[in-house]
Amino acid sequence: MNSYLVDSDVLIDFFNKRKEATNLLYKFLSEFSVAISVLSLMELRAGWNKKQRDIYFPLLFDLFTVKVVTGEVAELAGSIHYDYKRKGVVLSGIDCLIASTAILGNYILVTKNVKDFPMRELTLYRSKKLKA
C-alpha cells in the first residue's frame, strides 16, 4: 500500500480549497496512509492568522499522521544538504529534512515544488493538476 507525505504547498492549496488539492488529498485520505512533517505544521502555523489557526490547526492532527524529525532524519538531511552543496546546488534545510522523512519512511512526497527535491532516492508524486 502506498503511503504519502504531503508538503506545505499542497496543504496550503488544500486549506485554501483549491479543487485539485482537495480532490487529491480526500482521495488519498480515503485510500492510503497520509502524513505530514512537523516542519510543515510550523510553516502553516507561521502563515495563518488567528482565525485560520483556530479552525485549521486541529484539523491537521485529525486528518494526518504527523511525522517528527528524528536523529536519523537529521543525519540523512545533513548528508543530503552537504552533498548537494558540494555540487554547487543550494537546498533548503527544511526541504532536506522533509525529503529525509519521506525517504526513511518510504513515503511518496506530494509537492508542487519538484525542483526543490532533486534527490534521486526520493519518490515524488507527479500530477499535472497540481501546478506550482
C-alpha positions in Angstrom: 0.0 0.0 0.0 1.3 3.5 -0.9 2.0 6.0 1.8 2.2 9.7 1.1 3.9 12.6 2.8 2.3 15.9 1.9 4.4 19.1 1.5 3.3 22.5 2.8 2.5 23.9 -0.6 -0.2 21.3 -1.3 -1.6 21.7 2.2 -1.9 25.4 1.6 -3.9 24.7 -1.5 -6.0 22.2 0.4 -6.9 24.7 3.1 -7.5 27.4 0.5 -10.0 25.0 -1.0 -8.3 24.7 -4.4 -10.1 21.9 -6.2 -7.1 19.9 -7.4 -5.5 19.7 -4.0 -8.8 19.0 -2.1 -9.8 16.3 -4.5 -6.4 14.6 -4.4 -6.0 14.7 -0.6 -9.5 13.5 0.1 -8.9 10.6 -2.3 -5.6 9.8 -0.7 -7.0 10.1 2.8 -9.8 7.6 2.0 -7.4 5.0 0.4 -3.9 5.4 1.8 -1.7 6.3 4.8 -1.1 10.1 4.6 1.3 12.0 6.7 2.8 15.5 7.1 6.0 16.6 8.6 6.1 18.6 11.8 8.0 21.1 9.7 5.0 21.6 7.5 3.0 22.3 10.7 5.4 25.0 11.6 5.3 26.5 8.1 1.5 26.5 8.1 1.2 27.9 11.6 3.6 30.7 10.7 1.4 31.8 7.8 -2.0 31.6 9.4 -3.9 34.3 11.2 -5.6 33.5 14.5 -8.9 32.6 12.9 -7.2 30.2 10.5 -5.1 28.7 13.3 -8.2 28.1 15.4 -10.0 26.4 12.6 -7.3 24.5 10.7 -4.6 23.6 13.1 -6.6 21.0 15.0 -7.8 19.5 11.6 -4.2 18.7 10.7 -3.9 16.3 13.7 -7.3 14.8 12.8 -6.6 14.2 9.2 -2.9 13.4 9.0 -0.2 11.4 10.8 2.4 14.0 12.0 6.0 12.8 11.5 8.7 14.3 13.8 12.3 14.9 13.0 14.4 12.1 14.4 18.2 11.9 14.8 18.2 9.5 11.8 16.2 12.0 9.7 18.5 14.9 10.7 21.6 12.9 9.9 20.4 12.0 6.4 19.2 15.6 5.8 22.6 16.9 6.8 24.3 14.4 4.4 22.0 15.4 1.5 22.5 19.1 2.2 26.3 18.7 2.3 26.4 16.5 -0.9 24.4 19.0 -2.9 26.2 22.0 -1.5 29.5 20.4 -2.7 27.9 20.2 -6.2 27.0 23.9 -6.1 23.3 23.2 -5.5 21.7 25.2 -2.6 18.9 23.3 -0.9 16.8 24.5 2.0 17.5 22.7 5.3 13.7 22.3 5.8 13.4 20.7 2.4 16.2 18.3 3.1 14.5 17.3 6.4 11.2 16.7 4.7 12.9 14.7 1.9 14.7 12.6 4.5 11.5 12.0 6.4 9.9 10.7 3.1 13.0 8.6 2.2 13.4 6.9 5.5 9.6 6.4 6.0 9.2 5.0 2.4 6.7 7.8 1.7 5.9 9.3 -1.7 6.3 13.0 -1.4 3.4 15.1 -2.7 4.6 18.5 -3.6 4.2 21.1 -6.4 7.8 22.3 -5.8 9.6 19.3 -7.5 12.6 21.5 -8.3 13.2 21.8 -4.5 13.6 18.0 -4.2 16.2 16.7 -6.7 17.2 13.7 -4.6 17.3 10.5 -6.7 16.4 8.3 -3.8 13.2 10.3 -3.2 9.9 9.3 -4.9 7.8 12.2 -5.9 4.1 12.2 -6.7 3.7 14.0 -10.0 0.4 15.4 -11.2 -0.2 17.9 -14.0 -3.2 19.0 -12.0 -1.0 20.3 -9.1 0.7 23.3 -10.6 3.4 25.3 -8.9 
